[in-house]
């Protein structure tokens, strides 16, 4: 397994960091690929299977939920799967799931298509926000350049002028509302009385 250094060195002696030389990490960074060595693969499987069974047991106990694990292993000598917590409880949980109406099953299963669709929607919304922020920055820069140079004839695009006009109108409206608010509330109070 390769370990990546994810934090600052723990101890540094003349440029030699103890954490990087020992392979210590601040979390686990593991390459997920098939373990080539058969013996190491079996050991990894046994350790991770035991960890998964333990986590499901903790989830059941701490959260009071019905959960189960069914693992089929190609390296297992018997054709029976590993089940946790017990075959009877596992079959009860699976029976509850299979008896759900189709619509509820579909809601509880995240398939790749739904996962990708949700991510695409999220990224597109983020992209639209970034495009809008960029548009605002461009118009504010255009507005700032024009106010500094006081030469509106250099702006070659009427659309840019309308955009700048809209931005200025919005700022003026916000400023007028702030003035009205402060006038009604008795002005800005500075310091303590």
C-alpha positions in Angstrom: 0.0 0.0 0.0 1.3 3.4 -0.8 0.8 6.1 1.8 0.7 9.8 1.0 1.8 12.6 3.3 -1.3 14.7 4.0 -0.2 16.9 6.8 2.8 18.8 7.9 5.9 16.9 9.1 5.8 15.8 12.7 9.5 16.3 13.5 12.1 17.7 11.1 15.8 17.1 11.5 18.0 19.0 9.0 15.5 18.7 6.2 14.6 15.0 7.0 11.0 14.8 8.2 10.2 11.9 10.4 6.6 11.6 9.2 7.6 11.4 5.5 10.5 9.0 6.1 8.3 6.7 8.2 5.3 6.9 5.9 3.0 8.3 8.6 -0.2 10.0 7.4 -2.9 12.2 8.9 -5.6 9.9 7.4 -5.6 7.1 5.0 -4.8 7.4 1.3 -5.0 4.1 -0.3 -4.9 3.2 -4.0 -8.0 1.1 -4.7 -7.0 -1.6 -7.1 -7.0 -5.4 -7.1 -4.3 -6.8 -4.8 -2.0 -8.8 -7.1 -0.6 -11.2 -4.5 -3.1 -13.9 -3.7 -2.1 -14.4 0.0 -2.1 -10.6 0.6 -5.5 -10.4 -1.1 -7.0 -13.1 1.2 -5.6 -11.3 4.3 -6.9 -8.0 3.1 -10.3 -9.5 2.4 -10.5 -11.1 5.9 -9.5 -7.9 7.7 -11.9 -5.7 5.7 -14.7 -8.2 6.0 -14.3 -8.3 9.8 -14.2 -4.4 9.9 -17.3 -4.2 7.8 -19.2 -6.7 10.0 -18.1 -4.7 13.1 -19.2 -1.4 11.6 -22.7 -2.8 10.7 -22.9 -4.2 14.3 -22.1 -0.7 15.6 -24.6 0.9 13.3 -27.3 -1.4 14.5 -26.5 -0.9 18.2 -25.8 2.9 18.2 -28.6 4.0 15.8 -31.2 1.3 16.4 -31.6 0.5 12.7 -32.0 -2.8 10.9 -28.9 -3.4 8.8 -27.2 -6.5 7.4 -24.3 -7.5 5.2 -24.1 -10.3 2.7 -20.7 -11.1 1.2 -20.1 -13.7 -1.5 -16.4 -14.5 -1.8 -14.8 -16.3 -4.8 -12.0 -17.5 -2.5 -14.4 -19.0 0.0 -14.2 -22.8 0.2 -18.0 -23.1 0.7 -20.8 -21.8 -1.5 -22.5 -20.1 1.5 -22.2 -16.3 1.8 -21.0 -14.6 4.9 -23.9 -12.8 6.6 -24.1 -10.5 9.5 -25.7 -10.3 12.1 -27.3 -13.8 11.5 -28.9 -15.6 8.6 -32.4 -15.2 10.2 -32.0 -11.4 10.8 -30.4 -10.9 7.4 -33.3 -12.6 5.7 -35.8 -10.5 7.7 -34.1 -7.3 6.5 -33.9 -8.5 2.9 -37.6 -9.5 3.0 -38.6 -6.1 4.3 -36.7 -4.5 1.4 -38.1 -6.8 -1.3 -41.7 -6.2 0.0 -41.3 -2.4 -0.4 -43.3 -0.8 -3.2 -41.3 -0.3 -6.4 -41.3 3.5 -6.0 -39.8 3.3 -2.5 -37.2 0.9 -3.6 -36.2 3.2 -6.4 -35.9 6.1 -4.0 -33.6 4.2 -1.7 -31.3 2.9 -4.4 -28.8 5.3 -5.8 -27.7 3.9 -9.2 -25.0 5.4 -11.3 -27.3 7.2 -13.6 -29.1 9.0 -10.8 -25.7 9.8 -9.1 -24.3 11.2 -12.3 -27.5 13.2 -13.0 -27.4 14.8 -9.5 -23.8 15.6 -9.9 -24.3 17.1 -13.4 -27.2 19.3 -12.1 -25.1 20.4 -9.1 -22.1 21.3 -11.3 -24.3 23.1 -13.8 -25.9 25.2 -11.1 -22.4 26.0 -9.8 -21.3 27.0 -13.3 -24.2 29.3 -13.7 -23.4 31.1 -10.4 -19.8 31.5 -11.5 -20.8 32.8 -14.9 -23.1 35.4 -13.2 -20.3 36.5 -10.8 -17.9 36.8 -13.8 -20.4 38.9 -15.7 -20.8 41.2 -12.6 -17.1 41.6 -12.3 -16.7 42.4 -16.0 -19.4 45.0 -15.8 -18.0 46.5 -12.6 -14.6 46.7 -14.2 -16.1 48.3 -17.3 -18.0 50.7 -15.1 -14.8 51.5 -13.0 -12.7 52.1 -16.1 -15.3 54.4 -17.6 -15.7 56.4 -14.4 -12.0 56.8 -14.0 -11.4 57.8 -17.7 -14.7 59.7 -18.0 -14.9 58.7 -21.6 -18.0 56.6 -22.4 -17.3 56.9 -26.1 -14.6 54.1 -25.9 -17.3 51.6 -24.9 -18.1 50.1 -28.3 -21.1 48.0 -27.3 -24.5 49.4 -26.5 -25.3 46.2 -24.5 -22.3 46.9 -22.2 -23.6 50.4 -21.5 -27.1 49.0 -20.7 -25.6 46.5 -18.4 -23.5 49.1 -16.6 -26.6 51.3 -16.4 -28.6 48.4 -14.8 -25.8 47.9 -12.3 -25.7 51.5 -11.4 -29.5 51.7 -11.1 -29.4 48.6 -8.7 -26.8 50.3 -6.6 -28.7 53.5 -6.5 -31.9 51.7 -5.4 -30.0 49.8 -2.6 -28.4 53.1 -1.4 -31.8 54.9 -1.4 -33.4 52.0 0.6 -30.5 52.2 3.1 -30.9 55.9 3.5 -34.7 55.5 4.1 -34.0 52.7 6.6 -31.5 54.8 8.6 -33.8 57.9 8.4 -36.8 55.9 9.8 -34.6 54.2 12.5 -33.2 57.5 13.7 -29.9 57.5 12.0 -26.7 55.7 12.7 -25.7 55.5 16.3 -22.0 55.6 17.0 -20.5 54.7 20.4 -22.3 54.1 23.6 -24.6 56.6 25.4 
